[in-house]
Amino acid sequence: MVKAGKTIVMVTHDNDLARRATRSVIVSDGEIVDQYLAYRRRTQV
């Protein structure tokens, strides 16, 4: 999807669901307090 110029924005309080994202932005009181990129190694099946 990224190559096609598409983005999905998901808002959640569920940490298990948030771990599936490649980028997370932590917001508190309307301000960004932390952000990180999660790099996953793709495995071939």
N, C-alpha and C positions, 0 to 999 in steps of 0.2 A: 504494500500500500504506500509506503514512503516513496518509492520510486515513481509512483503515479501521482504524487503530490497530495496524498490524503493523510489526514490526521484525525485521531480519535481522542477526545478529552473525556476522561472518566473521573468522577468525584466519588470517593468512598471513604468510609471509616473502617472498612474491613481490611486488616493487614494482610490476610492470606490472598485476597484478591489484588491488592496493591503490589504484592511481590511478583505478579505476572507481567507487570509493565516494565518497559526498558528504561523509562525515565519517570522519576517521581519528584514532585514539588510539594513541600510541606508548607502549609499556610496556617498562620495563627493570628487571630484578630485582624484578618484582612491583609496581612503582610507575609511575604515569603520569608521563612525562617531557615529553610534548608532545601537543598535539591541534590539529586544524584542521578547518575546514569548507571544502569545495571547491564554489564556486558555478559551475554550468555554465549557459550560455545555451542555452536550447532553441531549436532551429531547426525551422521548419515545412517540411515536404516537400511 
